[in-house]
Amino acid sequence: MNSQSSFTGFSAFSEIWNGRLAMMGFTLALITEALTGKGIIGQIISWLTF
């Protein structure tokens, strides 16, 4: 895979990893929501008011 960036700074390698990490984050957000019963905003508010 070519990791050389283009003029704009985007490359296929970095975009693929960005997508993979975004999918992992979204999956973890769904799992924590299922386990806690609170959405992301509710979890943040609970954590801040602890």
Backbone torsions as a table, in degrees:
resi	resn	phi	psi	omega
1	MET	NA	136.1	-178.6
2	ASN	-83.8	118.4	-178.9
3	SER	-101.1	9.6	179.5
4	GLN	-72.6	129.5	-177.8
5	SER	-80.8	154.5	178.3
6	SER	-87.6	-173.4	-179.2
7	PHE	-59.4	-35.7	-177.1
8	THR	-84.8	-9.2	179.4
9	GLY	97.3	-7.2	178.4
10	PHE	-89.6	141.4	174.3
11	SER	-139.7	158.9	-179.2
12	ALA	-62.2	-40.1	-179.7
13	PHE	-59.7	-49.1	-177.5
14	SER	-69.7	-34.3	178.8
15	GLU	-69.3	-37.0	177.2
16	ILE	-63.9	-46.2	179.8
17	TRP	-67.5	-35.1	176.7
18	ASN	-61.9	-43.5	178.2
19	GLY	-65.4	-41.8	179.5
20	ARG	-63.0	-44.8	-179.9
21	LEU	-67.8	-34.7	177.0
22	ALA	-65.5	-40.7	177.8
23	MET	-64.5	-39.6	178.1
24	MET	-65.2	-42.5	178.4
25	GLY	-63.2	-41.1	179.4
26	PHE	-66.4	-40.7	178.4
27	THR	-63.8	-44.1	178.0
28	LEU	-64.3	-35.6	177.4
29	ALA	-64.7	-40.7	177.7
30	LEU	-66.4	-39.3	179.8
31	ILE	-65.6	-45.5	-179.8
32	THR	-67.4	-32.5	176.2
33	GLU	-66.8	-39.5	178.6
34	ALA	-67.2	-36.3	-178.3
35	LEU	-76.2	-37.2	-175.6
36	THR	-95.4	-23.0	-177.1
37	GLY	80.7	7.3	179.2
38	LYS	-121.3	147.9	174.9
39	GLY	-74.5	-179.7	-177.7
40	ILE	-62.3	-45.5	-179.5
41	ILE	-63.5	-42.1	177.8
42	GLY	-62.6	-37.5	177.9
43	GLN	-67.2	-40.9	179.4
44	ILE	-64.7	-42.6	179.4
45	ILE	-64.8	-42.2	177.7
46	SER	-62.0	-40.4	-179.0
47	TRP	-67.6	-38.5	-178.3
48	LEU	-73.8	-28.7	-178.7
49	THR	-95.1	10.4	-180.0
50	PHE	-68.5	NA	NA
